């Protein structure tokens, strides 16, 4: 019900839960975004939409009795109404999906107020900071702590978050499970093959690298990536394409415009390197994004070398307190290039190259211009994705971690998914 960009994650979750009886409680605004992006799996489940005349808290109060008739509620993302969930302990097991663990669980990771104000430009913005970013208010910080006391289990998208949680959370512990943000889905590949893709050039001498994700200056590693690709293009006769599908102007438009100028300069000055980018403000549709990903050869992570990420003025770290979105490798069966801050997942070790310096990144890029090496890596990626990251093994592990004592019963029970 709050501002949320995790529409694709919800749709993927609906697919993973397709064998269960699921009802989704959400808002019309959220459904419109699901439809705009071309999400389809959620349509197979029952929906209940908040009335326009209802406040969010009134909606939650109205549906509470129905929710408590279910066997479990999953809060796929919770960004608002902390006070309601802090004051209302539901009489069924509650599972909370956590994307940024420090923001949720560890208030000391929040920036001090003087640092927040120093980071914000404009007197008016400084004076209204708590209205602009209500989650940093003391009452909301406290309510998030109380919410955690009212949930039974936490789900992380990155296995590295499990160790971080146990190292920093004071017992008693929640039940913990890991579920990737996305996963290998043969339907995705089949749909693209059947309908074709404007981005798919078939057999070509061009090697296509893609840098997925939204465009943020504060969280990403574009400078190093661009410098390395420019240098690599000078050292090979193989033509290279570099794709940025995330909208340049959606989140940090001034920085996006700066990147656009840099992309255009590179395109006009380097015959071996062509950069494709999304110059708009809207996230691309699911089909369009899948087309870009499927037609690419190698996924390049935009994580910074130090792994640091700022989220709502909290310090987070990829692969520790927040997920690094490694699962795109499995969804699209691609090899990947990651910085040294990536905590290797054993199942992916054969298809991931790690770099710590600019020269190492250049060497890895050049390695992938060898078509035989690339073909071998892509074959391994498909084999590993099918084995470890398809729907069946993911759900088997999830049930084992989360519901091991109730597996037999849960197969026929009802789930409720909230899209806060």
N, C-alpha and C positions, 0 to 999 in steps of 0.2 A: 504493500500500500504506500510505501514511501518512495522517494526518488531512488531508482535502482536500475543498473545496467545489466542485470543478470538474467535477462529474458532467455537467452540461449541455454543457460544452465538449467533453468526451470524446465524448458522443453526437453532437454536431454534427460533430466530426472524423470519426467513423465514417461519417456520411452523405457528407461530402466525399470520403471514400476508398472509396465504394461500388463503384467500378469496379475496385478493386484487390483482391488476395488478402491479407486482413488477419487476423492472429491477435492476440487481446488476452490479456495476462497480468495477473492482478489477484487481489483477495481477495474472499471471500464477503461481507464487510462492504460493500465498494465496490459489488458487484452488487446487494445489498439496497437501497442508496440509489438506484441507477439505476432499479430497479423501483418503488420508492416514489414517485419523481418522474415515473414514466410514460415514461421514456426507451425508445425503440424501435429506433433505428437500429443500436445495438451488437448487437442480437439477430441481425442478419444475418451476423455474423462469428463465427468460431470463438473459443471461450474456453478458457483454462486457469486453474484456480483454485488458489491456494495451499492446501495441506493444513493442517488445524488443528494437526497435530503438528509442522509445520515452522516454523522461525524464518524471518523474511523473508530474511535473508542466505543461509540454506540453500536456500530456494526459488530465489533468484537463481542460486546456484551450480548447482542441479539443471537449470534451464532454459537455462543459458548455451549449451550445445552446440547446442540446438535453435534458439535465437535466432540464432546465428552461421551457420546455414544459410540465413537470410533475406538479403534484399538491403539492408535498412535497418531500424533500430529507431528508433521515435519515443517519447521520454519525454514524455508529455503533461503531467505534473506530477511533479516530484521533490521530496519534502519529508522523506524519511527515507532511511536506508541510504546516507548520503553516503560513509561509509568504504568500503563495498563498491565503489561506482562509482569512488571515487578510486583504489582499488588494482587495479581490473580494467579494462584497456583492451580493449574488444571488437574483434573482427576484422572488423567491418562498419561502415559509416558510421552514426554516432549523431547524431540530431537531438533537441535539447532545446527544449521550449517554455518560455519564460521569461515569467513574469507580473510579477515585481518585480525589476528589473535591479540595483538597488543591493544588495539582499539577497543576490543571487547573486555579483555581480562586484566590488563596491566596498566592502570592509570599513570604510573610513574613514567611511562614512555611518552606521555603527552608533552608537547613543547611547553615551556613556561610562557606565561602570558606576554612578557616583554619580547620574547622571541617571535611569538605569533604576530604581535603588533608591528614589529620591525619588518616582518616579511610581507605585510599587507600594504599595498599602495593606496594612497588617498585618505584624507582625514575622515571623510564620511564613512568609508569602508571600515576604518579602524574603530569608529564610534559604534558601528552596528555589527561588529564582528560576531557577537553571540546570536544575532538574528540570522546572519548569513550562514553561520556554521553552528547550529544549535547543539550538535552532538558533543561539543567541547564544554558546554555548560556543566558546572559542578553537579547539578541535580541529575542531568542525563548520564554523566559518568557514574554516579552512585546508583542510578536505576539500572544501568547495564550490569553492574555487579550483582544487584538483586535478581535480575532476570536469570543470570547464570545459576543462581541458587534455586531457581524454579524450573530448570530444565534438567533432564536426566542424562542426556547423551549429546556429544558434540561430534560433528562430522567435518573433517578437514579434506581439502582437495590435494594436499601435498603431504607425502609421508614424513617429510622433514619436520612438519609442524607437530607431530606426535611427540618426538623427543623434546622439542622446545616446551610443549605444554607440561610434560611431566617434570621437566627441570625447573620450571618457574611457578607452577600452580601449587598452592597450599592444599593438602588433602582435607576432606575426602575428594577423591577424583570422580569425574564423570566417566561414563562409558565412552569409549573413543572408537571411531571408525574412520577409514579413509575411502573416499570416493572421488575419482578424478573428475575434473571440471567437464571433460568430454572423453570420448572413448571410441574404439574402433566400431564403426557401423557400416556393414557391407551395403546397406541401402543407399548410403551417401554416394559411394563410388558407382553403384549401379545406376542411380538416377542421373549422374553426370554423364556416364557413358551413353545412356539411352537418349538423352536430350541434347547431348553435345554441350560445348562450352565455348564462348567467344574467346576465352583465355587459353584454350587448349590448342596448341599449335602442332600437336602430334610429334613426329620425328623431326627434330631440328638440331642444328649445331649449337644453338644458344643454350646456355645453362641458366636456369631460372632459380634465383634465390628469393625467398619471401620473408619479410619481417612482420609477423602478425601482431595485432594489438593496437590499442588506442594510442594516440600521440600525446605524450607528456614530456616536457623538458625535465621535470624534477625526478622522474622515475626511470628514465631510459638511458641509452648509450649510443645515440645516433652519431656523435662526432667520430668516435673510434671506428664505428662500422663504416661510415662513409669514406674516411681517410683510407682505411684498409682496402675497400673495394676499388677505390680510384687507383691505388698503387698496384693491386693485383691485376687490374685491367691493362696496365702498362706492361706487365710481364708475361702476357699470354696473347696468343692469336685467336683464342676462343672468345666468342662474343658472350657477354654476361648481361643478364637482366636482373634488376633488383626491384622488388615490389613492396610497396607500403600500402596495404588495403585499408588501414585505419583512417578515418576522416581527419584531415589536417586541422580543420577549423572548429572542431566540436568543443574541445576543452580549453585549449590555450591558443587562441586564434592568432595572437601576435607572433608567438613562437612558430605556429604553423605556417604563417606567411614567410617567416625567415627561412624555414626549411624548404618551402616551395621555390624560393629564389635560388637556393643552393642546388636543389634538384635540377632546376632549369639550366643553371650554369654548367653543371656536370654533363647534362644531356647535349648541350651545344658544343662542348669542348672535348669530349671523350668518345671516340668512334666505337670503342669496344665495350662501353658500359652504357646501358639505357635504364633509367629509373622510371618506374610507373608509380603513380600515387593517386590517392583520392583527395581531390581538392575541395570537397564539400564539407558540410556540417553534420550530415546524417550517417549513422552506421549503415554499412551495406547490408542488403538482404542476405538471408541465410544461403540461398541458392547462389548468389553472386560471390559471396565470400568462399563458399565451398568450391566454386569454380576456380577462383584464384589459387586456393590452396592445392587443389587436386592437380592443376596444370603446372605447378611448380616442382622443382627437383629437390631443393634443400630448404629447411626451415632455419632461420637465423634468429636466435633469441635477442631481444633488445634489453635484457637485464643489464644494469651497470656492473662493472667489474667488482665493485665492493658490495653488490647485492642490496644496497639500501633503497628504501622506498618511503616516501612521505605520504601518509594517508590521513586526511582530515587533521593535520597537525599532530599526528602520531608518527614516531619512528618505527617503521616495520623493516623486516629483512626477508627478501625472497628465500624460499627453501627452509626458512626457520619459522617466522611468525606469519608469513603469507605465502600463497602458492605461486609457483613460477610458470604455470601453464605449459608444462612439459607434455601434456596429454595430446596436443595437436599432432605430435609425432606419430602417436598411435592411431588417431582418428583418420589421418590421411596417409599413413604408411610412408613417412618420409624420414630420412636421416636429419640430424640436427647439429647446429653449432652453438655452443653455450660458453659463457665466460666462466672463469674459475670459481665464482661464487655459487655456481650450480652444484647442489649436492647430488651426486650421481645415484640414479635409481638402477639397481643391478640388472633389471630386465631390459634396460635401454642402453647398457654400456657398449654393446656392439655397434650401435648406430649413432652415438653422440661423440663429437669431437670437442675438446675443451681447450680454451686459450686463456693465457694470462697477460699477454703483451700484444702490441700491434703487429709485430713481426710474426708471431705465432698465428694470429688470425689470418694474415696474408697467406702464409704457407698452407693453412687449411683450405682457404678459398681456392687456391691454385690446385690443390689436391683433387678437389671436386670437378675441376675442368677436364679431368681424365674420365672419359665416358665409361670405360670398363670399370673403374673404381666406383663411379656413381651408380651404375647398374647393379653392381654387387651389393652396395649399401641399401639400395631401395628394395632389393629382394629380401634382404635380412629384415628390413623394417616391416615389410608385410607379414613375414612369418612370425616375428615377435609380437606384432600387434594382434594378430588373430589368436595367438596362444595365451597372452597375458592380459590384453586390454579390450577384449570383446565383452558383450553384455553378460554372458554366462559366468565367466570367472570373476568379473567385478561384483556381480550380485551375490555369488557364492561366498566371496570373502566378506562382503558387507554384512550379510546375514550371520556369518560366523562371528564377526567382531561385535556386532551390535545386538543380535537377537538370538544368540546361540541357545539359550534356554527355552526359546519360544519358536524355533524354526518350524516345527511341525504344525503348530497352531497358526503361525503368521501367514502360512501359504494361502489361507482362505479368509484372512481378516481384512478389515477396511482401514485404509490410510487416508489421512487428511493432509493436504499440502497447502500451506499458507504462503503468500507472496508478499510479505511485508516490504 
